[in-house]
Amino acid sequence: MDATALRALQAPIKDTYRANPDAAVITLKARGTLDDTKIACKVETGRAIAEAGLHPATGGSGMELCSGDMLLEALVACAGVTLKAVATALEIPLRSGTISAEGDLDFRGTLGVDKEAPVGFRNIRLFFQLDTDASEEKLAQLLKLTERYCVVFQTLNHKPELSVAATTA
C-alpha cells in the first residue's frame, strides 16, 4: 500500500469522525475463561485461544503464555503497525524492519515477598531496527509520530482510568 492508497482508505473514516466525534469512540473487548485444573486463563484472541499462566519466575511451568510477555508483544505489534502506517503516509521507504521490546520486572512484588518492590514493569524499552535510506531528520519524525499514534505505547505512557468489578454466578 502506498501513501495515496492509505489516504484514500482513511479519508472517509476521518471525515466521519470529524462530523461525528462519538463515532470514533470504540470499545474493544477481551474475554478469558479460567482453567479449572491449573492456574491458567484461556484468552480468546479473535483468531485462536491463547492460554496464559504463571511465569516460571513465579512458579509457572513455562508452557503457558506469560501475560507480561503478551503485553510486550502487544506493544511491539502496535508500534510496528503504527510505524509502517506513518512511514507509508510520509512516503519513507522501509525495505525491512524489526521491532523489539523488553521490560524489567521485580517478581518480589508480584509474589508479595517485599511490599516495597513494585508490582509490574518498572522499565520498558522499545527498539526499532530499520533498513532504510531515510535521513536522520525523517527517522526522528517517524519515531516521534509512531510514539504519538501508537495506542499501546500511549496507554502505557499515560495511565488510563482503571476499574475492577466482580460478580458471582
C-alpha positions, 0 to 999 in steps of 0.5 A: 500500500502506498501513501495515496492508497492509505489516504484514500482508505482513511479519508472517509473514516476521518471525515466521519469522525470529524462530523461525528466525534462519538463515532470514533469512540470504540470499545474493544473487548477481551474475554478469558475463561479460567482453567479449572485444573491449573492456574491458567486463563484461556484468552480468546484472541479473535483468531485462536485461544491463547492460554496464559499462566504463571511465569516460571519466575513465579512458579509457572511451568513455562508452557503457558503464555506469560501475560507480561510477555503478551503485553510486550508483544502487544506493544511491539505489534502496535508500534510496528503497525503504527510505524509502517502506517506513518512511514507509508503516509510520509512516503519513507521507504522501509525495505525491512524492519524489526521491532523489539521490546523488553521490560524489567520486572521485580517478581518480589512484588508480584509474589508479595515477598517485599511490599516495597518492590513494585508490582509490574514493569518498572522499565520498558524499552522499545527498539526499532531496527530499520533498513532504510535510506531515510535521513536522520531528520525523517527517522526522528519524525517517524519515531516521534509520530509512531510514539504519538499514534501508537495506542499501546505505547500511549496507554502505557505512557499515560495511565488510563482510568482503571476499574475492577468489578466482580460478580458471582454466578 
